[in-house]
Amino acid sequence: MTRDRTLRAGGPGRAAMKTWQLMVLHAGAAATFIFLLQRYGLNASLDSALLWALTFGGCAAGLAYSQSKR
């Protein structure tokens, strides 16, 4: 029995697509969280909140990418 069922069920291409989907989901969740925290929790301006959201989303995508290569 394999650990990664996506490789067995859909072939190697499906696992790569799932990895990219999870990276985008991770980046989107981090960006949304930091935007809401900055904008409504800390009363930051819209420009500042968007800049922080973009920064944290990029960092989250980079972290998810590096973790997927382990």
VODRENGU-950685 format. One record per residue: residue number from 0; x, y, z of N, C-alpha, C in turn. Coordinates in Angstrom, 3 decimals. Example, Ala and Ser with C-alpha at 12.3 -4.5 7.8 and 13.67 -1.06 7.14 Angstrom:
residues 2
+-----+----------+----------+----------+----------+----------+----------+----------+----------+----------+
! num !     n_px !     n_py !     n_pz !    ca_px !    ca_py !    ca_pz !     c_px !     c_py !     c_pz !
+-----+----------+----------+----------+----------+----------+----------+----------+----------+----------+
!   0 !   13.190 !   -5.690 !    7.800 !   12.300 !   -4.500 !    7.800 !   13.200 !   -3.300 !    7.800 !
!   1 !   12.850 !   -2.250 !    7.080 !   13.670 !   -1.060 !    7.140 !   12.900 !    0.030 !    7.870 !
+-----+----------+----------+----------+----------+----------+----------+----------+----------+----------+
//
This chain:
residues 70
+-----+----------+----------+----------+----------+----------+----------+----------+----------+----------+
! num !     n_px !     n_py !     n_pz !    ca_px !    ca_py !    ca_pz !     c_px !     c_py !     c_pz !
+-----+----------+----------+----------+----------+----------+----------+----------+----------+----------+
!   0 !    0.842 !   -1.174 !    0.000 !    0.000 !    0.000 !    0.000 !    0.888 !    1.239 !    0.000 !
!   1 !    0.588 !    2.159 !   -0.890 !    1.390 !    3.376 !   -0.975 !    0.830 !    4.438 !   -0.051 !
!   2 !    1.698 !    5.336 !    0.357 !    1.256 !    6.421 !    1.237 !    0.482 !    7.473 !    0.457 !
!   3 !    0.938 !    7.784 !   -0.742 !    0.296 !    8.829 !   -1.525 !   -0.701 !    8.175 !   -2.477 !
!   4 !   -1.951 !    8.259 !   -2.163 !   -2.967 !    7.602 !   -2.967 !   -3.190 !    8.295 !   -4.298 !
!   5 !   -2.794 !    9.563 !   -4.419 !   -2.982 !   10.258 !   -5.691 !   -2.070 !    9.679 !   -6.757 !
!   6 !   -0.894 !    9.195 !   -6.384 !   -0.006 !    8.590 !   -7.364 !   -0.596 !    7.287 !   -7.895 !
!   7 !   -1.202 !    6.519 !   -7.045 !   -1.763 !    5.240 !   -7.449 !   -3.037 !    5.449 !   -8.262 !
!   8 !   -3.859 !    6.389 !   -7.874 !   -5.167 !    6.541 !   -8.499 !   -5.112 !    7.327 !   -9.805 !
!   9 !   -4.323 !    8.372 !   -9.873 !   -4.405 !    9.237 !  -11.032 !   -3.131 !    9.406 !  -11.817 !
!  10 !   -2.067 !    8.766 !  -11.434 !   -0.810 !    8.926 !  -12.143 !    0.014 !   10.053 !  -11.561 !
!  11 !    1.254 !   10.208 !  -12.021 !    2.149 !   11.206 !  -11.442 !    1.736 !   12.648 !  -11.716 !
!  12 !    1.029 !   12.911 !  -12.782 !    0.609 !   14.274 !  -13.085 !   -0.411 !   14.812 !  -12.103 !
!  13 !   -1.242 !   13.935 !  -11.578 !   -2.266 !   14.352 !  -10.620 !   -1.647 !   14.807 !   -9.304 !
!  14 !   -0.562 !   14.170 !   -8.887 !    0.091 !   14.557 !   -7.636 !    0.697 !   15.946 !   -7.752 !
!  15 !    1.276 !   16.270 !   -8.904 !    1.857 !   17.593 !   -9.111 !    0.776 !   18.663 !   -9.114 !
!  16 !   -0.371 !   18.363 !   -9.723 !   -1.458 !   19.337 !   -9.750 !   -1.998 !   19.569 !   -8.341 !
!  17 !   -2.095 !   18.506 !   -7.555 !   -2.582 !   18.654 !   -6.191 !   -1.615 !   19.493 !   -5.366 !
!  18 !   -0.303 !   19.339 !   -5.604 !    0.700 !   20.129 !   -4.895 !    0.526 !   21.616 !   -5.199 !
!  19 !    0.331 !   21.961 !   -6.464 !    0.144 !   23.373 !   -6.827 !   -1.146 !   23.919 !   -6.255 !
!  20 !   -2.180 !   23.106 !   -6.237 !   -3.443 !   23.555 !   -5.663 !   -3.294 !   23.834 !   -4.173 !
!  21 !   -2.578 !   22.989 !   -3.467 !   -2.379 !   23.196 !   -2.042 !   -1.498 !   24.412 !   -1.769 !
!  22 !   -0.528 !   24.671 !   -2.643 !    0.311 !   25.861 !   -2.479 !   -0.517 !   27.132 !   -2.654 !
!  23 !   -1.372 !   27.150 !   -3.646 !   -2.230 !   28.319 !   -3.886 !   -3.213 !   28.494 !   -2.727 !
!  24 !   -3.755 !   27.395 !   -2.235 !   -4.672 !   27.464 !   -1.093 !   -3.955 !   27.993 !    0.148 !
!  25 !   -2.744 !   27.540 !    0.384 !   -1.961 !   27.992 !    1.535 !   -1.658 !   29.487 !    1.437 !
!  26 !   -1.245 !   29.927 !    0.248 !   -0.940 !   31.345 !    0.045 !   -2.196 !   32.203 !    0.188 !
!  27 !   -3.302 !   31.738 !   -0.352 !   -4.551 !   32.488 !   -0.247 !   -5.060 !   32.606 !    1.173 !
!  28 !   -4.932 !   31.527 !    1.921 !   -5.369 !   31.556 !    3.318 !   -4.506 !   32.496 !    4.150 !
!  29 !   -3.189 !   32.464 !    3.924 !   -2.294 !   33.357 !    4.672 !   -2.556 !   34.813 !    4.309 !
!  30 !   -2.743 !   35.087 !    3.018 !   -2.994 !   36.459 !    2.578 !   -4.317 !   36.979 !    3.134 !
!  31 !   -5.344 !   36.150 !    3.111 !   -6.644 !   36.559 !    3.650 !   -6.568 !   36.833 !    5.142 !
!  32 !   -5.887 !   35.943 !    5.858 !   -5.761 !   36.120 !    7.299 !   -5.043 !   37.417 !    7.646 !
!  33 !   -3.912 !   37.672 !    7.012 !   -3.136 !   38.863 !    7.374 !   -3.860 !   40.131 !    6.921 !
!  34 !   -4.594 !   40.063 !    5.794 !   -5.356 !   41.230 !    5.361 !   -6.425 !   41.582 !    6.381 !
!  35 !   -7.189 !   40.578 !    6.817 !   -8.251 !   40.842 !    7.792 !   -7.685 !   41.307 !    9.125 !
!  36 !   -6.561 !   40.731 !    9.528 !   -5.932 !   41.154 !   10.772 !   -5.465 !   42.600 !   10.686 !
!  37 !   -4.794 !   42.947 !    9.606 !   -4.278 !   44.303 !    9.447 !   -5.412 !   45.321 !    9.299 !
!  38 !   -6.354 !   45.012 !    8.425 !   -7.391 !   45.990 !    8.079 !   -8.372 !   46.223 !    9.236 !
!  39 !   -8.854 !   45.134 !    9.825 !   -9.904 !   45.283 !   10.827 !   -9.407 !   45.121 !   12.259 !
!  40 !   -8.393 !   44.315 !   12.467 !   -7.868 !   44.127 !   13.814 !   -6.956 !   45.264 !   14.254 !
!  41 !   -6.130 !   45.739 !   13.323 !   -5.160 !   46.783 !   13.661 !   -5.492 !   48.139 !   13.038 !
!  42 !   -6.599 !   48.232 !   12.323 !   -7.059 !   49.470 !   11.685 !   -6.008 !   50.104 !   10.778 !
!  43 !   -5.342 !   49.272 !    9.984 !   -4.348 !   49.780 !    9.038 !   -5.065 !   50.297 !    7.792 !
!  44 !   -4.356 !   51.082 !    7.002 !   -4.943 !   51.589 !    5.760 !   -5.070 !   50.434 !    4.763 !
!  45 !   -5.883 !   50.655 !    3.739 !   -6.113 !   49.629 !    2.729 !   -4.817 !   49.307 !    1.990 !
!  46 !   -4.041 !   50.324 !    1.648 !   -2.780 !   50.098 !    0.941 !   -1.816 !   49.255 !    1.764 !
!  47 !   -1.693 !   49.578 !    3.028 !   -0.796 !   48.837 !    3.905 !   -1.262 !   47.397 !    4.091 !
!  48 !   -2.563 !   47.205 !    4.261 !   -3.094 !   45.863 !    4.458 !   -2.890 !   45.002 !    3.211 !
!  49 !   -3.085 !   45.591 !    2.040 !   -2.870 !   44.842 !    0.802 !   -1.407 !   44.497 !    0.593 !
!  50 !   -0.522 !   45.413 !    0.932 !    0.906 !   45.148 !    0.804 !    1.340 !   44.023 !    1.729 !
!  51 !    0.871 !   44.048 !    2.971 !    1.199 !   42.971 !    3.904 !    0.603 !   41.650 !    3.451 !
!  52 !   -0.619 !   41.674 !    2.918 !   -1.253 !   40.446 !    2.427 !   -0.464 !   39.853 !    1.266 !
!  53 !   -0.004 !   40.686 !    0.357 !    0.802 !   40.220 !   -0.767 !    2.121 !   39.626 !   -0.283 !
!  54 !    2.748 !   40.282 !    0.675 !    4.013 !   39.801 !    1.218 !    3.840 !   38.456 !    1.920 !
!  55 !    2.852 !   38.360 !    2.805 !    2.647 !   37.113 !    3.533 !    2.175 !   35.992 !    2.614 !
!  56 !    1.374 !   36.313 !    1.618 !    0.951 !   35.299 !    0.651 !    2.134 !   34.744 !   -0.129 !
!  57 !    3.044 !   35.618 !   -0.537 !    4.247 !   35.167 !   -1.238 !    5.134 !   34.310 !   -0.356 !
!  58 !    5.300 !   34.719 !    0.879 !    6.101 !   33.922 !    1.824 !    5.459 !   32.563 !    2.085 !
!  59 !    4.142 !   32.537 !    2.205 !    3.441 !   31.269 !    2.433 !    3.567 !   30.348 !    1.226 !
!  60 !    3.502 !   30.918 !    0.028 !    3.678 !   30.102 !   -1.175 !    5.092 !   29.544 !   -1.247 !
!  61 !    6.078 !   30.352 !   -0.906 !    7.458 !   29.876 !   -0.885 !    7.670 !   28.779 !    0.137 !
!  62 !    7.075 !   28.933 !    1.301 !    7.188 !   27.910 !    2.344 !    6.503 !   26.621 !    1.914 !
!  63 !    5.331 !   26.728 !    1.320 !    4.625 !   25.527 !    0.852 !    5.405 !   24.837 !   -0.259 !
!  64 !    6.042 !   25.612 !   -1.122 !    6.846 !   25.029 !   -2.198 !    8.054 !   24.285 !   -1.633 !
!  65 !    8.731 !   24.899 !   -0.680 !    9.908 !   24.244 !   -0.111 !    9.519 !   22.986 !    0.673 !
!  66 !    8.361 !   22.985 !    1.313 !    7.914 !   21.818 !    2.039 !    7.463 !   20.703 !    1.087 !
!  67 !    6.970 !   21.062 !   -0.087 !    6.529 !   20.046 !   -1.029 !    7.703 !   19.324 !   -1.675 !
!  68 !    8.878 !   19.926 !   -1.649 !   10.060 !   19.316 !   -2.233 !   10.802 !   18.408 !   -1.272 !
!  69 !   10.342 !   18.271 !   -0.048 !   11.005 !   17.405 !    0.942 !   10.786 !   15.972 !    0.652 !
+-----+----------+----------+----------+----------+----------+----------+----------+----------+----------+
//
